[in-house]
Amino acid sequence: MVLILTAVITALVVAILAGAIGFYLRNALVTRSAKAALEAAQEQIRRAEERSKEILLEAKEEAIKARTALESELRARRQELQKQEQRLEQREEQLERRSSAIDSWESKLRNQEAQSEKKLQELDTLKQEETKRLESLSGLTISEAKDLLLRRAEESIQFELARRIRDSEQQFRDQADALAREIVAGSIQRLASEVVGEATISSVQIPNDEMKGRLIGREGRNIRAIEAATGVDLIIDDTPETVTISCFDPIRREVARRALEKLIQDGRIHPARIEEIVQRAQTDVNEVIRKAGEQAMLDSGVKGLHPELVKMMGRLKFRYSYGENVLQHCVEVSLLASLIASEVGGKTNVARTAGFLHDIGKALTHEVEGPHAEIGADLVGKYGMPEEMQKAIREHHDREMTTAESFIVAAADAISAARPGARRDTVEHYIQRLEALENVARGFPGVERCYAIQAGREIRVMVKPEEIDDSKAAVLARDIVKRIEETLAYPGQIKVVVIRESRTVEFAR
């Protein structure tokens, strides 16, 4: 029992001692942790104070820099303002000087004006005195003196006119023989019906002579509509069952021929239908032109041409020059040029293509002024053809040539043309005269279309009604006549017809 009590007491004492030691140790650890935390807090406070000082210093430096920049900017602005003030002061001084100068000039001008008025009054007085003195000396009044001077002037003018008329008559007598020969030669040329008819006239067969009246229409409205829409001269005469189409432009003539045939087949002939049929015929002719150009390109062996050049070549299907078809002539020249180039060692492809295109300018001679060689060279250059081809086309009629291909194309052109009956210069000159006649009328403002008809004896000019009124139309006709007389040489006389047509169109819906 005593052992148990002793053991219990010992255990209690040990427990109490252990608790006391644990309490002491815990207090010591808490005290140390608090001290460490306090030291860490003090360290943070110290660092924060140091950082705040640094921030304050940086802020002060930034403020000093900003203040310095502002002060420099203010100084610069003050200097600029001072300079502007100085310039304004200088301008004010200049304006003051100019104002004073203007005032002085005004005063001088007023003085001069006053002096001028005074001198004018003196001159009027002297003039009146002189007039009175002259009247007293001559014994004539002013009106009588004027009448006398006019009579003497009329006598002098009549004498001068008589002298000039006599000189002109003598001059015309001296030139009468040469002028008569020129007129006779021109008349003979105009009457070359077999040549001109081959190049400028087409015939259309009609089923009966009653169709002629339908083509003419009431008061001639149908025939006028056909001629206005196609630009040809429709000749309806006593020839049985035949209507003649006359025009120097072969494409216009072909369009008119096709349109006339379709109208005759259709039977409905009136102005609105005529315009529709003419448009269709134009489309058909354009398709024929395109196919002809493509076929000619295949026949000559030329490749890689621009489609527009092919169309231009197709237009030559309806063009004749010196009695031969121009498109066929171009194919012949292309083949000959390629053969010659292969024999002499030239550039075969260049010679072939240049020979094919050498007369392409003739497709535009109705529209563009100038030699066809120059027109053709400029045209192929526009569509990207090489410079050597342009030179061969441009030089094929020149005496001096710069490339071997130019010589080859010129030689092939001469060979193709060197056959009996190929050179008929009459047709070419005739067409050139008609083109020149139309170009004269086109040169006036307000002209919409113009057509030379009746073998060049008449030109019809269609004007824009919104620009040319009736009075201006009469003046325009006279101006065209004067221009023709001044610039063209022609036998006989040329009739100028100016047509002004107004149309009002409404639709019922």
VOGU-3710 file (C-alpha; in Angstrom, 3 decimals, decimal comma):
1> mvliltavit> 0,000/0,000/0,000  2,825/2,312/0,899  4,489/1,487/-2,408  1,381/2,341/-4,329  1,054/5,704/-2,535  4,700/6,385/-3,129  4,345/5,605/-6,799  1,243/7,810/-7,078  2,931/10,703/-5,333  5,986/10,310/-7,495
11> alvvailaga> 3,863/10,304/-10,621  2,031/13,484/-9,450  5,317/15,242/-8,736  6,677/14,214/-12,114  3,513/15,456/-13,832  3,612/18,794/-12,020  7,266/19,250/-12,918  6,589/18,313/-16,510  3,714/20,816/-16,718  5,811/23,567/-15,195
21> igfylrnalv> 8,646/22,878/-17,618  6,219/22,822/-20,584  4,617/26,076/-19,482  8,001/27,722/-19,175  9,134/26,454/-22,532  5,895/27,603/-24,234  6,220/31,084/-22,718  9,802/31,252/-23,896  8,866/30,251/-27,449  5,978/32,775/-27,540
31> trsakaalea> 8,232/35,522/-26,269  10,868/34,721/-28,901  8,263/34,643/-31,745  6,817/37,976/-30,681  10,279/39,477/-30,540  11,075/38,173/-34,046  7,791/39,503/-35,385  8,465/42,873/-33,778  11,905/43,021/-35,319  10,481/42,074/-38,759
41> aqeqirraee> 7,795/44,779/-38,465  10,401/47,360/-37,526  12,512/46,278/-40,525  9,482/46,693/-42,865  8,749/50,113/-41,408  12,358/51,144/-41,897  12,331/49,957/-45,525  9,001/51,685/-46,168  10,394/54,934/-44,798  13,486/54,616/-47,012
51> rskeilleak> 11,309/53,878/-50,090  9,023/56,812/-49,358  12,086/59,062/-49,155  13,277/57,725/-52,521  9,830/58,300/-54,070  9,770/61,839/-52,734  13,200/62,499/-54,198  12,169/61,091/-57,588  8,962/63,138/-57,535  10,956/66,280/-56,747
61> eeaikartal> 13,343/65,519/-59,633  10,451/64,934/-62,062  8,802/68,128/-60,925  12,057/70,020/-61,450  12,424/68,530/-64,967  8,818/69,363/-65,892  9,214/72,865/-64,570  12,422/73,306/-66,592  10,724/72,055/-69,781  7,736/74,321/-69,228
71> eselrarrqe> 9,987/77,283/-68,616  11,962/76,572/-71,831  8,728/76,176/-73,803  7,396/79,416/-72,343  10,618/81,173/-73,280  10,365/79,829/-76,849  6,728/80,937/-77,119  7,620/84,376/-75,759  10,371/84,661/-78,382  7,977/83,571/-81,154
81> lqkqeqrleq> 5,393/86,071/-79,952  8,026/88,766/-79,943  9,029/87,865/-83,504  5,386/87,926/-84,610  4,924/91,299/-82,928  7,992/92,584/-84,761  6,654/91,265/-88,106  3,265/92,833/-87,433  4,929/96,118/-86,635  6,930/95,913/-89,856
91> reeqlerrss> 3,786/95,143/-91,840  1,988/98,030/-90,213  4,855/100,301/-91,185  4,749/98,990/-94,767  0,988/99,467/-94,934  1,341/102,980/-93,605  3,989/103,739/-96,240  1,816/102,245/-98,979  -1,191/104,154/-97,743  0,739/107,386/-97,810
101> aidswesklr> 2,048/106,547/-101,308  -1,496/105,786/-102,511  -2,729/109,039/-101,067  0,002/110,902/-102,911  -0,808/109,069/-106,170  -4,495/109,861/-105,752  -3,731/113,504/-105,303  -1,477/113,453/-108,377  -4,166/111,678/-110,413  -6,786/114,208/-109,346
111> nqeaqsekkl> -4,469/116,996/-110,393  -3,776/115,312/-113,734  -7,496/114,677/-114,271  -8,256/118,299/-113,611  -5,511/119,366/-116,010  -6,811/116,908/-118,651  -10,344/118,241/-118,365  -9,007/121,743/-118,693  -7,012/120,790/-121,803  -10,053/119,030/-123,319
121> qeldtlkqee> -12,117/122,126/-122,844  -9,385/124,177/-124,488  -9,220/121,683/-127,389  -13,000/121,828/-127,868  -12,813/125,592/-127,967  -9,948/125,529/-130,478  -11,806/122,930/-132,576  -14,918/125,069/-132,743  -12,863/128,118/-133,666  -10,937/126,143/-136,308
131> tkrleslsgl> -14,164/124,739/-137,746  -15,651/128,215/-138,043  -12,476/129,478/-139,679  -12,412/126,594/-142,179  -16,082/127,098/-143,023  -15,473/130,777/-143,633  -12,424/130,064/-145,814  -13,943/127,212/-147,847  -17,437/128,613/-148,096  -18,834/125,130/-147,189
141> tiseakdlll> -20,601/123,806/-144,127  -19,551/120,563/-142,415  -22,351/118,535/-144,025  -21,527/119,934/-147,473  -17,840/119,052/-146,961  -18,787/115,489/-145,906  -20,922/115,053/-149,024  -18,054/116,301/-151,197  -15,580/113,873/-149,585  -18,007/110,952/-149,972
151> rraeesiqfe> -18,508/111,690/-153,670  -14,767/111,834/-154,244  -14,286/108,571/-152,274  -16,987/106,862/-154,348  -15,326/108,004/-157,569  -11,960/106,678/-156,321  -13,444/103,342/-155,246  -15,262/102,886/-158,564  -12,040/103,575/-160,430  -10,117/101,075/-158,263
161> larrirdseq> -12,833/98,442/-158,727  -12,831/98,899/-162,468  -9,051/98,560/-162,553  -9,081/95,391/-160,438  -11,892/93,869/-162,493  -9,905/94,527/-165,657  -6,774/92,967/-164,136  -8,766/89,944/-162,912  -10,322/89,443/-166,336  -6,889/89,515/-167,911
171> qfrdqadala> -5,573/87,042/-165,336  -8,514/84,684/-165,925  -7,938/84,893/-169,674  -4,320/83,883/-169,117  -5,396/80,921/-166,997  -8,397/79,920/-169,098  -6,638/77,197/-171,098  -5,155/75,452/-168,045  -8,417/75,721/-166,126  -10,419/74,350/-169,059
181> reivagsiqr> -8,069/71,360/-169,394  -8,410/70,660/-165,658  -12,216/70,806/-165,774  -12,392/68,560/-168,847  -10,011/66,020/-167,285  -12,048/65,993/-164,081  -15,286/65,555/-166,003  -13,880/62,625/-167,952  -12,754/61,058/-164,694  -16,214/61,554/-163,122
191> lasevvgeat> -17,805/59,848/-166,128  -15,661/56,700/-165,854  -18,769/54,657/-165,048  -17,234/51,217/-165,554  -14,529/51,927/-162,983  -16,585/53,890/-160,478  -19,558/51,548/-160,728  -17,366/48,567/-159,908  -16,159/50,212/-156,693  -19,102/52,253/-155,442
201> issvqipnde> -22,361/50,774/-156,743  -24,343/47,641/-155,838  -27,626/46,433/-157,310  -30,496/44,707/-155,516  -33,141/42,745/-157,395  -36,765/43,345/-156,376  -39,750/41,092/-157,177  -41,733/43,775/-159,017  -41,813/47,494/-159,693  -44,559/47,972/-157,096
211> mkgrligreg> -41,880/47,388/-154,449  -40,162/50,602/-155,610  -43,134/52,642/-154,417  -43,118/50,854/-151,052  -39,395/51,516/-150,681  -39,940/55,200/-151,395  -42,860/55,408/-148,963  -45,357/58,176/-148,374  -43,717/61,473/-149,297  -40,382/59,648/-149,475
221> rniraieaat> -40,140/58,877/-145,751  -38,961/55,277/-146,232  -36,166/56,078/-148,640  -35,042/58,949/-146,410  -34,992/56,631/-143,396  -32,940/54,036/-145,316  -30,425/56,641/-146,500  -30,142/58,236/-143,051  -29,664/54,891/-141,277  -27,112/53,451/-143,698
231> gvdliiddtp> -25,343/56,509/-145,134  -25,808/55,468/-148,757  -27,593/56,942/-151,736  -30,542/54,770/-152,834  -31,161/55,203/-156,544  -34,650/54,146/-157,711  -35,009/54,864/-161,413  -36,650/53,326/-164,481  -34,449/50,233/-164,458  -36,916/47,324/-164,234
241> etvtiscfdp> -36,948/45,321/-160,996  -33,636/46,796/-159,826  -32,648/49,220/-157,085  -29,129/50,687/-157,074  -27,116/51,442/-153,928  -24,382/54,058/-154,300  -21,697/54,732/-151,663  -17,905/54,928/-151,704  -17,656/53,092/-148,343  -17,944/49,361/-149,167
251> irrevarral> -19,032/48,342/-145,650  -21,869/50,871/-145,635  -22,896/49,614/-149,050  -22,869/45,978/-147,909  -24,947/46,810/-144,815  -27,449/48,664/-146,994  -27,621/45,768/-149,490  -28,303/43,177/-146,803  -30,836/45,422/-145,046  -32,647/46,111/-148,319
261> ekliqdgrih> -32,856/42,416/-149,169  -34,273/41,620/-145,718  -36,808/44,432/-145,991  -37,969/43,163/-149,372  -38,325/39,639/-148,007  -40,104/40,809/-144,850  -42,490/43,163/-146,643  -42,987/45,437/-143,620  -41,315/48,665/-144,692  -41,593/51,660/-142,375
271> parieeivqr> -38,998/53,835/-140,552  -39,021/51,910/-137,258  -38,675/48,554/-139,029  -35,953/49,985/-141,252  -33,829/50,962/-138,246  -34,255/47,496/-136,713  -33,339/45,694/-139,934  -30,300/47,954/-140,473  -29,028/47,102/-136,997  -29,396/43,390/-137,720
281> aqtdvnevir> -27,617/43,787/-141,052  -24,797/45,625/-139,292  -24,462/42,712/-136,853  -24,382/40,223/-139,748  -21,722/42,223/-141,590  -19,605/42,429/-138,436  -19,753/38,641/-138,144  -18,771/38,252/-141,817  -15,863/40,634/-141,217  -14,662/38,626/-138,206
291> kageqamlds> -14,828/35,303/-140,085  -13,096/36,771/-143,146  -10,245/38,054/-140,980  -9,837/34,680/-139,268  -9,891/32,804/-142,587  -7,325/35,162/-144,111  -5,092/34,701/-141,051  -5,307/30,919/-141,481  -4,603/31,135/-145,237  -1,485/33,230/-144,680
301> gvkglhpelv> -0,217/31,156/-141,738  -0,053/34,102/-139,330  -0,573/33,333/-135,646  -1,086/35,209/-132,392  -2,780/38,378/-133,676  -4,943/40,481/-131,382  -8,696/39,928/-132,076  -9,157/43,616/-132,937  -6,443/43,374/-135,603  -8,195/40,317/-137,035
311> kmmgrlkfry> -11,451/42,315/-137,256  -9,647/45,201/-138,952  -8,207/42,826/-141,529  -11,690/41,359/-142,094  -12,958/44,824/-143,055  -10,607/44,722/-146,046  -12,779/41,976/-147,540  -15,040/44,770/-148,830  -12,207/47,108/-149,857  -10,715/47,253/-153,356
321> sygenvlqhc> -7,539/49,157/-154,155  -6,158/49,585/-157,665  -8,616/47,017/-158,945  -7,794/44,164/-156,563  -9,292/42,977/-153,288  -7,159/44,330/-150,454  -7,622/41,333/-148,124  -6,600/38,844/-150,833  -3,698/41,118/-151,730  -2,531/41,052/-148,069
331> vevsllasli> -2,633/37,239/-148,022  -0,586/37,106/-151,245  1,972/39,590/-149,880  2,263/37,579/-146,650  2,994/34,340/-148,505  5,427/35,993/-150,932  7,251/37,820/-148,109  7,703/34,612/-146,113  9,093/32,799/-149,181  11,517/35,622/-149,984
341> asevggktnv> 12,643/35,861/-146,350  13,310/32,122/-146,184  15,402/32,321/-149,380  17,506/35,359/-148,397  17,902/34,456/-144,718  15,546/37,074/-143,248  13,179/36,747/-140,335  10,419/34,673/-141,852  7,822/35,185/-139,138  8,349/38,965/-139,096
351> artagflhdi> 8,112/39,176/-142,890  5,002/36,981/-143,003  3,137/38,956/-140,297  4,239/42,380/-141,578  3,241/41,380/-145,131  -0,178/40,288/-143,890  -0,711/43,565/-141,960  1,020/45,987/-144,332  -2,248/47,452/-145,716  -4,300/47,279/-142,482
361> gkaltheveg> -4,309/51,065/-142,381  -6,648/51,095/-145,391  -9,383/49,759/-143,097  -9,275/53,101/-141,267  -8,573/55,587/-144,048  -12,288/56,500/-144,049  -11,985/57,452/-140,362  -8,361/58,569/-139,731  -6,449/61,230/-141,634  -3,057/60,326/-143,042
371> phaeigadlv> -1,194/57,754/-145,209  -2,346/54,182/-144,725  1,208/53,008/-143,966  1,502/55,410/-141,015  -2,010/54,563/-139,809  -1,289/50,822/-140,002  2,040/51,072/-138,136  0,465/53,110/-135,348  -2,442/50,668/-135,143  -0,327/47,501/-134,784
381> gkygmpeemq> 1,899/49,301/-132,272  -1,174/50,075/-130,205  -1,865/46,336/-129,932  1,658/45,394/-128,872  3,284/44,276/-132,135  7,129/44,420/-132,169  8,977/47,485/-133,397  10,506/45,641/-136,392  7,013/44,783/-137,685  5,929/48,389/-137,238
391> kairehhdre> 8,944/49,560/-139,254  8,235/47,089/-142,082  4,616/48,309/-142,293  5,552/51,992/-142,020  8,322/51,858/-144,616  6,802/49,602/-147,302  6,136/52,649/-149,520  9,239/54,669/-148,540  12,282/55,134/-150,714  14,641/54,682/-147,753
401> mttaesfiva> 14,199/51,548/-145,626  16,010/50,621/-142,433  15,483/46,847/-142,132  15,721/43,831/-144,440  12,089/42,936/-143,664  10,972/46,365/-144,943  12,652/45,634/-148,297  11,085/42,155/-148,391  7,553/43,443/-147,686  7,917/46,229/-150,266
411> aadaisaarp> 9,150/43,752/-152,868  6,294/41,315/-152,128  3,798/44,186/-152,360  5,157/45,153/-155,782  5,103/41,548/-157,018  1,487/41,065/-155,938  0,441/44,271/-157,687  2,482/43,637/-160,864  -0,222/42,058/-162,992  -2,293/43,368/-165,917
421> garrdtvehy> -5,102/45,682/-164,876  -3,980/46,002/-161,255  -3,137/49,708/-161,410  -6,288/51,805/-161,864  -5,514/55,046/-160,163  -8,856/56,595/-161,098  -10,865/54,658/-158,512  -8,402/55,435/-155,736  -8,400/59,172/-156,399  -12,177/59,158/-156,674
431> iqrlealenv> -12,579/57,547/-153,243  -10,012/59,928/-151,722  -12,008/62,907/-153,021  -15,191/61,596/-151,422  -13,375/60,983/-148,127  -11,935/64,499/-148,178  -15,409/65,896/-148,857  -16,877/64,113/-145,827  -13,912/65,133/-143,630  -14,529/68,809/-144,445
441> argfpgverc> -18,114/68,591/-143,154  -17,107/66,582/-140,069  -14,768/69,380/-139,002  -17,638/71,668/-137,924  -19,149/71,541/-134,407  -22,661/70,152/-134,109  -22,305/67,737/-137,059  -23,465/64,217/-136,179  -23,063/62,375/-139,481  -22,293/63,249/-143,084
451> yaiqagreir> -22,411/61,279/-146,337  -21,025/62,091/-149,758  -23,441/60,834/-152,437  -24,225/61,248/-156,123  -20,590/60,507/-157,053  -19,417/63,451/-154,978  -21,866/65,946/-156,445  -23,835/66,162/-153,173  -23,060/65,901/-149,474  -25,739/65,388/-146,835
461> vmvkpeeidd> -24,959/66,621/-143,338  -26,991/65,435/-140,330  -26,703/67,870/-137,389  -27,565/67,582/-133,713  -30,907/69,388/-133,230  -30,095/70,367/-129,642  -26,977/72,254/-130,802  -27,934/73,558/-134,255  -31,206/75,422/-134,773  -32,742/76,370/-138,136
471> skaavlardi> -30,864/79,647/-138,468  -27,540/78,031/-137,547  -28,212/75,251/-140,053  -28,337/77,807/-142,877  -25,107/79,411/-141,665  -23,482/75,967/-141,361  -24,373/75,113/-144,972  -22,751/78,330/-146,161  -19,634/77,731/-144,033  -19,235/74,193/-145,401
481> vkrieetlay> -19,531/75,534/-148,960  -16,807/78,109/-148,258  -14,527/75,486/-146,694  -15,001/73,164/-149,698  -14,210/75,983/-152,115  -11,072/76,913/-150,173  -9,604/73,448/-149,513  -10,748/71,052/-152,271  -10,243/70,841/-156,019  -13,275/69,421/-157,836
491> pgqikvvvir> -14,943/69,680/-161,223  -18,471/71,045/-161,564  -20,443/71,962/-158,457  -21,221/70,272/-155,121  -24,609/70,505/-153,433  -24,529/70,797/-149,615  -27,696/69,665/-147,809  -27,921/70,248/-144,034  -30,623/68,108/-142,381  -31,919/68,929/-138,915
501> esrtvefar> -34,353/66,329/-137,588  -36,098/66,366/-134,210  -37,758/63,232/-132,813  -40,190/62,999/-129,917  -40,725/59,472/-128,581  -43,210/58,371/-125,929  -44,310/54,896/-124,814  -47,869/53,823/-123,959  -47,860/51,401/-121,049
//
